[in-house]
Amino acid sequence: MAKESMKAREVKRAKLIAKYAAKRQQLLDEGNYDGLQNLPRNSSPIRIHNRCKITGRPKGYMRQFGLSRIQFREMASKGLIPGVRKASW
């Protein structure tokens, strides 16, 4: 499990990105790069990091499911993910 502070930091970044999205796009359209420099650092969409929805694990993230590889494997073997089943040969 990730620290709660790390999860909270990612939520805060997501809120800042949403808040400044319109202003960022306007500045980009104008070509005003000095204005972009004055925006908060965490309002840049590149700074967001994908995390597992259940555990908050940042590594081994599967975009299609929003889970880490460990949680994906556990849930798939229990049959909790629709359309996914264990391959056997």
Phi and psi in degrees as GROMACS dihedral restraints (atoms count N, CA, C in turn):
[ dihedral_restraints ]
;  ai    aj    ak    al  type     phi  dphi    fc
    3     4     5     6     1   -77.1    20    10
    4     5     6     7     1   157.1    20    10
    6     7     8     9     1   -65.4    20    10
    7     8     9    10     1   145.1    20    10
    9    10    11    12     1   -61.4    20    10
   10    11    12    13     1   -32.2    20    10
   12    13    14    15     1   -66.0    20    10
   13    14    15    16     1   -34.4    20    10
   15    16    17    18     1   -70.3    20    10
   16    17    18    19     1   -40.5    20    10
   18    19    20    21     1   -63.1    20    10
   19    20    21    22     1   -42.8    20    10
   21    22    23    24     1   -64.6    20    10
   22    23    24    25     1   -36.5    20    10
   24    25    26    27     1   -63.2    20    10
   25    26    27    28     1   -40.6    20    10
   27    28    29    30     1   -67.1    20    10
   28    29    30    31     1   -37.8    20    10
   30    31    32    33     1   -64.8    20    10
   31    32    33    34     1   -41.3    20    10
   33    34    35    36     1   -63.2    20    10
   34    35    36    37     1   -41.4    20    10
   36    37    38    39     1   -63.2    20    10
   37    38    39    40     1   -41.3    20    10
   39    40    41    42     1   -62.2    20    10
   40    41    42    43     1   -39.5    20    10
   42    43    44    45     1   -65.3    20    10
   43    44    45    46     1   -42.2    20    10
   45    46    47    48     1   -64.6    20    10
   46    47    48    49     1   -38.7    20    10
   48    49    50    51     1   -62.3    20    10
   49    50    51    52     1   -44.3    20    10
   51    52    53    54     1   -65.8    20    10
   52    53    54    55     1   -38.4    20    10
   54    55    56    57     1   -65.5    20    10
   55    56    57    58     1   -41.8    20    10
   57    58    59    60     1  -100.3    20    10
   58    59    60    61     1     7.7    20    10
   60    61    62    63     1   -61.1    20    10
   61    62    63    64     1   -46.6    20    10
   63    64    65    66     1   -65.6    20    10
   64    65    66    67     1   -44.2    20    10
   66    67    68    69     1   -65.6    20    10
   67    68    69    70     1   -39.3    20    10
   69    70    71    72     1   -62.5    20    10
   70    71    72    73     1   -44.1    20    10
   72    73    74    75     1   -65.1    20    10
   73    74    75    76     1   -39.0    20    10
   75    76    77    78     1   -63.5    20    10
   76    77    78    79     1   -44.5    20    10
   78    79    80    81     1   -65.4    20    10
   79    80    81    82     1   -37.3    20    10
   81    82    83    84     1   -65.9    20    10
   82    83    84    85     1   -40.4    20    10
   84    85    86    87     1   -64.3    20    10
   85    86    87    88     1   -37.4    20    10
   87    88    89    90     1   -76.4    20    10
   88    89    90    91     1   -20.3    20    10
   90    91    92    93     1    80.4    20    10
   91    92    93    94     1    20.0    20    10
   93    94    95    96     1   -86.6    20    10
   94    95    96    97     1    85.7    20    10
   96    97    98    99     1   -78.3    20    10
   97    98    99   100     1   -23.2    20    10
   99   100   101   102     1   -68.7    20    10
  100   101   102   103     1   -36.2    20    10
  102   103   104   105     1   -65.7    20    10
  103   104   105   106     1   -35.7    20    10
  105   106   107   108     1   -63.1    20    10
  106   107   108   109     1   -35.2    20    10
  108   109   110   111     1   -64.5    20    10
  109   110   111   112     1   -26.6    20    10
  111   112   113   114     1   -83.7    20    10
  112   113   114   115     1   -11.3    20    10
  114   115   116   117     1   -71.8    20    10
  115   116   117   118     1   155.5    20    10
  117   118   119   120     1   -59.9    20    10
  118   119   120   121     1   145.3    20    10
  120   121   122   123     1   -61.4    20    10
  121   122   123   124     1   -39.9    20    10
  123   124   125   126     1   -78.2    20    10
  124   125   126   127     1     1.8    20    10
  126   127   128   129     1   -87.7    20    10
  127   128   129   130     1     0.2    20    10
  129   130   131   132     1   -83.0    20    10
  130   131   132   133     1   130.0    20    10
  132   133   134   135     1   -65.1    20    10
  133   134   135   136     1   -18.4    20    10
  135   136   137   138     1   -71.7    20    10
  136   137   138   139     1   -19.1    20    10
  138   139   140   141     1   -84.8    20    10
  139   140   141   142     1    -8.0    20    10
  141   142   143   144     1   -74.7    20    10
  142   143   144   145     1   145.5    20    10
  144   145   146   147     1  -124.1    20    10
  145   146   147   148     1   130.7    20    10
  147   148   149   150     1   -69.0    20    10
  148   149   150   151     1   134.4    20    10
  150   151   152   153     1  -134.0    20    10
  151   152   153   154     1   151.9    20    10
  153   154   155   156     1   -60.9    20    10
  154   155   156   157     1   135.3    20    10
  156   157   158   159     1   -67.7    20    10
  157   158   159   160     1   -24.9    20    10
  159   160   161   162     1   -93.5    20    10
  160   161   162   163     1   -52.9    20    10
  162   163   164   165     1  -100.7    20    10
  163   164   165   166     1   -21.8    20    10
  165   166   167   168     1    85.2    20    10
  166   167   168   169     1     8.4    20    10
  168   169   170   171     1   -65.2    20    10
  169   170   171   172     1   129.2    20    10
  171   172   173   174     1   -85.6    20    10
  172   173   174   175     1   -20.7    20    10
  174   175   176   177     1  -103.1    20    10
  175   176   177   178     1   154.1    20    10
  177   178   179   180     1    69.1    20    10
  178   179   180   181     1    34.7    20    10
  180   181   182   183     1   -83.9    20    10
  181   182   183   184     1   134.2    20    10
  183   184   185   186     1  -107.8    20    10
  184   185   186   187     1   110.9    20    10
  186   187   188   189     1   -58.1    20    10
  187   188   189   190     1   -41.1    20    10
  189   190   191   192     1   -61.5    20    10
  190   191   192   193     1   -29.8    20    10
  192   193   194   195     1  -112.9    20    10
  193   194   195   196     1   -15.8    20    10
  195   196   197   198     1    72.9    20    10
  196   197   198   199     1    24.0    20    10
  198   199   200   201     1  -126.5    20    10
  199   200   201   202     1   160.0    20    10
  201   202   203   204     1   -78.5    20    10
  202   203   204   205     1   163.9    20    10
  204   205   206   207     1   -61.0    20    10
  205   206   207   208     1   -32.6    20    10
  207   208   209   210     1   -70.4    20    10
  208   209   210   211     1   -48.7    20    10
  210   211   212   213     1   -65.2    20    10
  211   212   213   214     1   -37.4    20    10
  213   214   215   216     1   -60.0    20    10
  214   215   216   217     1   -46.4    20    10
  216   217   218   219     1   -63.4    20    10
  217   218   219   220     1   -44.2    20    10
  219   220   221   222     1   -62.8    20    10
  220   221   222   223     1   -46.8    20    10
  222   223   224   225     1   -68.8    20    10
  223   224   225   226     1   -36.5    20    10
  225   226   227   228     1   -67.0    20    10
  226   227   228   229     1   -39.5    20    10
  228   229   230   231     1   -71.9    20    10
  229   230   231   232     1   -24.2    20    10
  231   232   233   234     1   -86.0    20    10
  232   233   234   235     1    -8.2    20    10
  234   235   236   237     1    80.2    20    10
  235   236   237   238     1    25.4    20    10
  237   238   239   240     1   -89.5    20    10
  238   239   240   241     1   -10.1    20    10
  240   241   242   243     1  -107.3    20    10
  241   242   243   244     1   115.7    20    10
  243   244   245   246     1   -63.5    20    10
  244   245   246   247     1   137.2    20    10
  246   247   248   249     1    82.5    20    10
  247   248   249   250     1     1.1    20    10
  249   250   251   252     1  -116.6    20    10
  250   251   252   253     1   129.4    20    10
  252   253   254   255     1  -142.7    20    10
  253   254   255   256     1   158.3    20    10
  255   256   257   258     1   -70.4    20    10
  256   257   258   259     1   132.0    20    10
  258   259   260   261     1   -79.2    20    10
  259   260   261   262     1   141.0    20    10
  261   262   263   264     1  -137.2    20    10
  262   263   264   265     1   141.5    20    10
